[in-house]
C-alpha cells in the first residue's frame, strides 16, 4: 500500500478518495484545493457542510478528516 499520497481536488471524487485513504490507514495524505465551498459542493461531499459555504474547502475538510482519521497526517 502507498504510505504517502497526493490528492488534487476535494470535489466529489477527491472527497471519497481521501476518506478511503484514511480508512485504509494511509500514513500521510497531501491534499491540494484552492476553491471555496459553494452550495453545489455541499450536496456532493461527505466533508463539506452548508454552514461552511464561502469558506476554504481545504481548511474545513482537513478539520473533518483529522477528526475521523487522527492517525493520518
Phi and psi in degrees as GROMACS dihedral restraints (atoms count N, CA, C in turn):
[ dihedral_restraints ]
;  ai    aj    ak    al  type     phi  dphi    fc
    3     4     5     6     1   -74.8    20    10
    4     5     6     7     1   136.5    20    10
    6     7     8     9     1   -95.9    20    10
    7     8     9    10     1   -30.2    20    10
    9    10    11    12     1  -129.1    20    10
   10    11    12    13     1   125.7    20    10
   12    13    14    15     1  -134.5    20    10
   13    14    15    16     1   145.0    20    10
   15    16    17    18     1  -109.2    20    10
   16    17    18    19     1   128.4    20    10
   18    19    20    21     1  -120.0    20    10
   19    20    21    22     1   120.9    20    10
   21    22    23    24     1   -99.8    20    10
   22    23    24    25     1   109.0    20    10
   24    25    26    27     1   102.6    20    10
   25    26    27    28     1   133.1    20    10
   27    28    29    30     1  -113.6    20    10
   28    29    30    31     1    41.5    20    10
   30    31    32    33     1   -77.8    20    10
   31    32    33    34     1  -155.9    20    10
   33    34    35    36     1   -58.5    20    10
   34    35    36    37     1   -50.9    20    10
   36    37    38    39     1   -71.3    20    10
   37    38    39    40     1   -44.7    20    10
   39    40    41    42     1   -61.0    20    10
   40    41    42    43     1   -38.4    20    10
   42    43    44    45     1   -62.2    20    10
   43    44    45    46     1   -42.5    20    10
   45    46    47    48     1   -67.0    20    10
   46    47    48    49     1   -39.0    20    10
   48    49    50    51     1   -62.9    20    10
   49    50    51    52     1   -48.8    20    10
   51    52    53    54     1   -67.1    20    10
   52    53    54    55     1   -34.6    20    10
   54    55    56    57     1   -62.4    20    10
   55    56    57    58     1   -46.7    20    10
   57    58    59    60     1   -67.0    20    10
   58    59    60    61     1   -35.8    20    10
   60    61    62    63     1   -63.1    20    10
   61    62    63    64     1   -39.9    20    10
   63    64    65    66     1   -64.0    20    10
   64    65    66    67     1   -41.9    20    10
   66    67    68    69     1   -63.9    20    10
   67    68    69    70     1   -31.5    20    10
   69    70    71    72     1   -79.8    20    10
   70    71    72    73     1    -8.4    20    10
   72    73    74    75     1    82.1    20    10
   73    74    75    76     1    26.1    20    10
   75    76    77    78     1   -56.7    20    10
   76    77    78    79     1   136.8    20    10
   78    79    80    81     1   -66.7    20    10
   79    80    81    82     1   -47.1    20    10
   81    82    83    84     1  -147.7    20    10
   82    83    84    85     1   142.3    20    10
   84    85    86    87     1  -130.5    20    10
   85    86    87    88     1   123.0    20    10
   87    88    89    90     1   -97.0    20    10
   88    89    90    91     1   123.7    20    10
   90    91    92    93     1  -115.8    20    10
   91    92    93    94     1   130.4    20    10
   93    94    95    96     1  -123.3    20    10
   94    95    96    97     1   125.0    20    10
   96    97    98    99     1  -165.1    20    10
   97    98    99   100     1   119.3    20    10
   99   100   101   102     1   -93.3    20    10
  100   101   102   103     1    -0.6    20    10
  102   103   104   105     1   -75.7    20    10
  103   104   105   106     1   159.4    20    10
  105   106   107   108     1   -99.9    20    10
  106   107   108   109     1   154.3    20    10
  108   109   110   111     1   -71.9    20    10
  109   110   111   112     1   128.6    20    10
  111   112   113   114     1  -116.2    20    10
  112   113   114   115     1   162.9    20    10
  114   115   116   117     1   -56.0    20    10
  115   116   117   118     1   -38.5    20    10
  117   118   119   120     1   -66.6    20    10
  118   119   120   121     1   -24.1    20    10
  120   121   122   123     1   -73.2    20    10
  121   122   123   124     1   -32.7    20    10
  123   124   125   126     1   -62.5    20    10
  124   125   126   127     1   -41.7    20    10
  126   127   128   129     1   -73.8    20    10
  127   128   129   130     1   -13.7    20    10
  129   130   131   132     1  -104.9    20    10
  130   131   132   133     1    -1.2    20    10
  132   133   134   135     1  -133.1    20    10
  133   134   135   136     1   139.0    20    10
  135   136   137   138     1   -73.9    20    10
  136   137   138   139     1   -20.6    20    10
  138   139   140   141     1   -89.1    20    10
  139   140   141   142     1   -20.6    20    10
  141   142   143   144     1  -108.4    20    10
  142   143   144   145     1   143.8    20    10
  144   145   146   147     1  -123.5    20    10
  145   146   147   148     1   154.4    20    10
  147   148   149   150     1   -58.8    20    10
  148   149   150   151     1   -35.5    20    10
  150   151   152   153     1   -66.7    20    10
  151   152   153   154     1   -11.8    20    10
  153   154   155   156     1  -104.2    20    10
  154   155   156   157     1     9.8    20    10
  156   157   158   159     1   -57.5    20    10
  157   158   159   160     1   133.6    20    10
  159   160   161   162     1    94.5    20    10
  160   161   162   163     1   -11.0    20    10
  162   163   164   165     1   -92.9    20    10
  163   164   165   166     1   168.2    20    10
  165   166   167   168     1   -66.4    20    10
  166   167   168   169     1   130.3    20    10
  168   169   170   171     1   -58.5    20    10
  169   170   171   172     1   -46.4    20    10
  171   172   173   174     1   -64.4    20    10
  172   173   174   175     1   -43.5    20    10
  174   175   176   177     1   -65.5    20    10
  175   176   177   178     1   -44.3    20    10
  177   178   179   180     1   -69.5    20    10
  178   179   180   181     1   -42.8    20    10
  180   181   182   183     1   -63.9    20    10
  181   182   183   184     1   -40.8    20    10
  183   184   185   186     1   -64.0    20    10
  184   185   186   187     1   -38.2    20    10
  186   187   188   189     1   -59.1    20    10
  187   188   189   190     1   -45.9    20    10
  189   190   191   192     1   -66.0    20    10
  190   191   192   193     1   -44.7    20    10
  192   193   194   195     1   -63.7    20    10
  193   194   195   196     1   -38.9    20    10
  195   196   197   198     1   -64.9    20    10
  196   197   198   199     1   -32.0    20    10
  198   199   200   201     1   -68.1    20    10
  199   200   201   202     1   -44.2    20    10
  201   202   203   204     1   -74.8    20    10
  202   203   204   205     1   -37.8    20    10
  204   205   206   207     1  -130.8    20    10
  205   206   207   208     1    70.1    20    10
  207   208   209   210     1   -64.1    20    10
  208   209   210   211     1   -18.9    20    10
  210   211   212   213     1   -79.1    20    10
  211   212   213   214     1   -13.1    20    10
  213   214   215   216     1  -101.8    20    10
  214   215   216   217     1   133.1    20    10
